Structures are given as C-alpha cells and as structure tokens.
Amino acid sequence: MSKVKFAMIGSGAIAHTHAQAISAIDDAILVAIYGRSAKKTQQIATQYNCDWHTDLKEMLKRTDIDVVTICTPNGTHADIGIVAALAGKHVLVEKPIDVSLEKADALITICKTQGVKLGVIFQRRYSEGVVALKKLLEEGKLGKLLFGGCYFKLYRSQEYYDSVATRGTWEIDGGGVVMNQGIHYIDMLQSLMGPVAEVTARCGTFAHADIQVEDTAASAITFQSGALGVIEGTTCAYPGLVSRIDIYGTEGTAIIENDILTSVQLKSGYAYNGGSRIDNVGVSSPTITSDFHQLQFEDMVRAIKSDTEPFISGEEGRKSLEIILSIYQAAFTGERVLLPLTDSSFLLELANVGGFCTKNGSL
C-alpha cells in the first residue's frame, strides 16, 4: 500500500492537532476535510493543502479516502463513525468513543461487520512516562498492586462553558469534568491498574452556572485485582493544578504528573526522580501538541497496512467510558455500581431531572 489517505470530519480546534499529526507522517497524507462552516473549513483546507467539503455524504463517496478522523462533539461520534464505516472507511475517533454504551457498542459492531479498523484517541498513553511505567508494571517491579489513584484538579471559567452552547450538556458533552477532562487520566489509570470491578461516587456542580453536568467529582473504586483506588476531579481549582496518577505496590511506588514519570521508589533500591517537571502555575491542563497524536496516527497506519488491530481499539476506548458512566450512575443513585455496566439508559433520567446538582453540590 502507498500512503494511507486520511480525511477529517469536524473543523474545531482539535482538527489542527489531527492535521499536524497526519502531515508529519511519511506514510500518510491528508486529502480532505469536512465541516459545517464553509469559511472555516476552507481556511483549514488551505492551511493543510487538502480538499474541503460541507457535504459529508459526498466526501465519503470519494475512493481516495482510507480512514476518517472524527473531531466533532462527543455525542455525535458514534453516529458519524457508523456512517463512515458503512462507506467502507476506517475510523479514528476522538475521545470519548461516544457518551453512551449503547452508541459505543453500535459503532464497534458496525466497524467489525464492515471489516474496518476502529481506533479511539487516547494519545497520552503514548507519553514516555506512561510507557515507562507500563513496562515497570509488566515486569512486576512494583510487586502486587495495592492502590491506584488519579487526580485532575483543573480550572475552567464560566466563559468556557458559555462560549459553546453544547458545553455542559448531557446530550452532547455527555458529562462534565469526568467525561471531558478526566477521561484521559481514567483511561491511563485503568490501562496501568487493570479493570475496575466496583464504583461508588459523589458528583456536584459548585462553581458554574447554567450547566447540566458536574464540575466536581469524587469516586472510590475497587479494581478486579482487589486493589483500591480513587478518582478525583474538578474544574474549580483556580488557576489549574498538576494532574497526577499514583500507583502503590508491595515493592514500591510510582507517580506520574502531567504525563511525566516524576518518581519511582522501589524497595529493591532503585529510585528515580526524573523528567522535566512542567511549571503548571496558572495552567489548567498540559499543553496540547500533536506529538502523541502523531504516534497514535502512526499506529493506525501500521494497523491498516498490516491488517492488525489498533493499539487503542474501540473496545479499549469503551473501557474508560464504562468507568465514567459507572461514576455517574453511582452518584445519581447513591448506590455502589458493579461492573461490567451494560446499560446506560439511566442517563436519560439524569438529564430529565437536570443533572445531579444544586449549587451546594447535593444530589
């Protein structure tokens, strides 16, 4: 096969990151972009020297497109992915795979039926810190795992939510800090610690007006291994603090801060305090570059050329969604939730009652 030919669906901010990643790969080329705004879509197409469309069905009729990347709002991912798969295109979708298990499963099934690849963007798994820690865990260097926690203490202003009508909605955003900001850390945590078995949680809206979803969440979890853990997140932590993953085992401890493996302390005598710490004062999340996206796009190119599964497949992308929806269900019902979770119909009731929260964060 010659170069793998990409098309992008969606012209939001993340589209530039996708375009930069594709453009940096020798075995890939960006041939087209679809967007609803002709002016905006044409501007991006001109910048990256590709064709542009405002009719998705017409673009998908093109025979020179191998794979599409989906950069649209969360709640549209599966619907668009299914249309692309039915047109015979491989699919690489931004996180989350969608906002309900039913839609996620429908996309996974259709891609399998159509014989096309499905990948979900979780580019932070490709960071050097996560890769290094994964290797240490696979080698058993930390011993039996006892605890794993992730903490994302971020800041989003009221203007952030007010600037886009669909932000802070259940139907399109699919949730608040857990679904939109925390999902990367939840994905990394479960990929390092293994599957989650049980969840309890509380969620609330404390500092933002006129949003349906949570801006603060706290969850206690139990992994299938028996290890315990916590997931804590907020978009109220002005001006934005370091995001962290802690893992404790019988033989040592490891800490990741903003995707950098900052500390490994092992009973065997090995100790590591490395990586360039990010000066995160006033920054609500790590700077987004296309570097890790490029690694994930390269993996999709490899999967297509070798006819193998992408590293982060649809099933892999579903795992963090299942944990997040379990957090929402536990917070909504006040009860513990056992995984696997097969039904997310409770989201409709949650949306109908206006979310979890009053201004004091109570259920």
PyMOL commands that set and color helices and strands:
alter all, ss='L'
color gray80, all
select helices_A, chain A and resi 13-23+38-48+56-60+74-86+101-114+123-126+128-138+158-162+177-181+183-193+291-306+314-333+346-352
alter helices_A, ss='H'
color red, helices_A
select strands_A, chain A and resi 4-9+28-34+51-53+67-70+90-94+118-121+145-153+196-204+216-223+228-234+244-249+252-257+260-266+271-272+337-338
alter strands_A, ss='S'
color yellow, strands_A
deselect
rebuild
show_as cartoon
